[in-house]
Amino acid sequence: MTHSKFHFAEFPDQLAELAELAEFPDQLRVKDIIWNFSRWVPDTIERKFYQISVVRRNTINLGGNTLVDEGIQLVSVSDFIIYAPRALYLGLLSPLPRFWSGEGSTPAMTMARKIVGVITVVFYICLVGFIASIQMFRRNPAFLAIIVICLFGILLYSYTHPNTGTLLRYRYGFYMLLVVFGASNIVQALLSWFNHRKS
């Protein structure tokens, strides 16, 4: 079995045309990544998915103590679509409970794991408030647009950075906006409850 081999910098825009020159036209191997072409996706869009796949592979190759799903390779557009629910789950709920305890790379990181566990529980509660806020503002286009942008950003970093520590840093801006929406909704609900009890 042979495959055409190209470095990313040499990877042409017309991927499908190049793949037809290979013995197996639906596959192309680049730096140990076999990319499976999707005939229904335009070449320019498929190139973006391939770039994300390369970034993900490089992140996995760097290693780390907080890798998640490091054995999962995204080598086609279909793989990205199938993995999307899992990626969004990791993006919204990381760090997972298994990273809330145990030994870190240093004593400071061991303590940080415990602190992050407590903070993550608070964030989970805020996300419940965020879900409720979606119900409240579902007819507000501006609010929905912000949510879509935040979720897209979180999803993108979940694809490219299966290292939990790195993901937490990169998703921060998008994620904290959702947390703030949820927290404000919870605070508003509590204030309404207290005012109702006083009346």
C-alpha positions in Angstrom: 0.0 0.0 0.0 1.4 3.4 -1.0 0.2 6.9 -0.5 1.2 10.3 -1.9 3.1 12.2 0.8 3.2 15.9 1.2 4.3 18.3 4.0 1.6 20.6 5.2 3.2 23.6 3.6 3.2 21.8 0.3 -0.4 20.7 0.6 -2.2 22.2 -2.4 -5.6 23.8 -2.3 -7.1 21.3 -4.7 -6.9 18.3 -2.4 -9.3 16.1 -4.3 -7.5 16.5 -7.6 -4.2 15.5 -6.0 -5.8 12.5 -4.2 -6.9 11.2 -7.6 -3.2 10.7 -8.5 -2.7 8.3 -5.5 -3.2 4.6 -5.6 -6.1 5.0 -3.1 -7.7 8.3 -4.2 -9.9 8.7 -1.1 -6.8 8.8 1.2 -3.7 10.9 1.5 -1.0 10.4 4.1 0.7 13.5 5.5 3.1 13.2 8.4 1.6 10.0 9.6 -2.0 11.3 9.2 -4.1 9.5 6.6 -6.7 11.9 5.6 -9.9 10.4 4.1 -11.4 12.8 1.6 -15.1 13.5 1.6 -16.5 14.0 -1.9 -19.4 16.1 -0.7 -17.2 18.8 1.0 -15.6 21.6 -0.9 -11.8 21.5 -1.0 -11.3 24.8 0.8 -13.5 23.7 3.7 -11.9 20.3 3.9 -8.5 21.9 4.1 -9.6 23.7 7.3 -10.6 20.4 8.8 -7.3 18.9 7.9 -5.4 21.8 9.5 -7.4 21.2 12.7 -6.5 17.5 12.6 -2.8 18.4 12.3 -3.0 20.7 15.3 -4.7 18.0 17.3 -2.0 15.4 16.4 0.8 17.9 17.3 -0.9 18.5 20.7 -1.2 14.8 21.4 2.5 14.3 20.4 3.5 16.9 23.1 2.1 14.5 25.7 1.0 15.6 29.2 -0.7 14.2 32.3 -4.2 15.5 31.4 -4.7 14.2 27.9 -8.2 13.1 27.1 -9.2 11.0 24.1 -5.6 10.9 22.9 -6.3 7.7 21.0 -9.0 9.3 18.9 -7.9 10.5 15.5 -10.0 12.8 13.4 -9.1 12.0 9.8 -12.2 13.0 7.9 -15.0 15.5 8.0 -17.3 12.7 9.1 -15.1 12.0 12.1 -15.4 15.6 13.1 -19.2 15.5 12.9 -19.4 12.2 14.8 -17.0 13.5 17.5 -18.8 16.9 17.9 -21.1 15.9 20.9 -18.1 14.4 22.8 -16.0 17.5 22.0 -18.7 19.8 23.2 -19.1 17.7 26.3 -15.4 18.0 27.1 -15.4 21.7 26.3 -18.2 22.5 28.7 -17.5 20.0 31.5 -13.7 19.9 31.6 -11.8 19.2 33.8 -13.6 15.9 34.4 -13.8 14.5 38.0 -10.9 12.2 37.5 -8.6 15.3 37.3 -9.9 16.7 40.6 -7.6 14.6 42.7 -4.5 12.5 42.4 -0.9 13.5 42.0 0.1 16.4 39.7 3.4 17.0 38.0 4.5 19.1 41.1 3.2 19.5 44.6 1.6 22.9 43.6 -0.2 21.2 40.7 -1.5 18.5 43.1 -3.0 21.2 45.3 -4.3 23.0 42.2 -6.2 19.9 41.2 -8.2 20.0 44.4 -8.9 23.7 44.0 -10.0 23.3 40.4 -12.3 20.5 41.4 -14.2 22.9 43.8 -14.3 25.7 41.2 -15.6 23.3 38.5 -18.5 22.2 40.7 -19.5 25.9 41.0 -19.2 26.3 37.2 -21.4 23.2 36.7 -24.1 25.0 38.8 -23.7 28.1 36.7 -24.1 26.1 33.5 -27.5 24.9 34.8 -28.4 28.6 35.2 -27.1 29.2 31.7 -29.4 26.5 30.3 -32.3 28.2 32.0 -31.2 31.6 30.5 -31.4 30.1 27.1 -35.1 29.3 27.7 -35.7 32.8 28.9 -33.9 34.6 26.1 -34.6 32.2 23.2 -36.3 34.9 21.2 -33.4 37.3 21.6 -31.3 37.1 18.4 -28.3 39.0 19.9 -28.2 36.7 22.9 -28.4 33.6 20.7 -25.7 34.9 18.4 -23.3 35.3 21.4 -24.1 31.8 22.6 -23.4 30.3 19.1 -20.1 32.1 18.9 -19.1 30.9 22.4 -20.1 27.3 21.7 -18.2 27.4 18.4 -15.1 28.7 20.0 -15.2 26.1 22.8 -15.9 23.3 20.2 -13.0 24.4 18.1 -10.5 24.3 21.0 -11.9 20.9 22.1 -11.0 19.6 18.7 -7.5 21.0 18.6 -6.4 20.6 22.3 -7.2 17.3 23.9 -4.9 18.3 26.8 -7.3 19.4 29.5 -4.9 22.0 31.0 -4.4 23.6 27.6 -8.1 23.5 26.8 -8.9 25.3 30.1 -6.7 28.2 29.2 -7.7 28.5 25.5 -11.5 28.3 26.1 -11.5 30.8 29.0 -13.0 33.8 27.3 -15.8 31.9 25.6 -16.5 29.7 28.7 -16.5 32.4 31.3 -19.1 34.3 29.3 -21.5 31.4 29.5 -20.7 31.0 33.2 -21.5 34.7 33.8 -24.8 34.3 32.0 -25.7 31.4 34.2 -24.5 33.0 37.4 -26.5 36.2 36.7 -29.6 34.1 36.0 -29.2 32.3 39.3 -28.6 35.5 41.2 -31.7 37.0 39.6 -33.8 34.0 40.5 -32.6 34.1 44.1 -33.4 37.8 44.4 -36.8 37.2 43.0 -37.3 34.4 45.5 -36.2 36.6 48.5 -38.4 39.5 47.4 -41.4 37.1 47.1 -40.8 35.8 50.6 -40.7 39.4 52.0 -43.9 40.4 50.3 
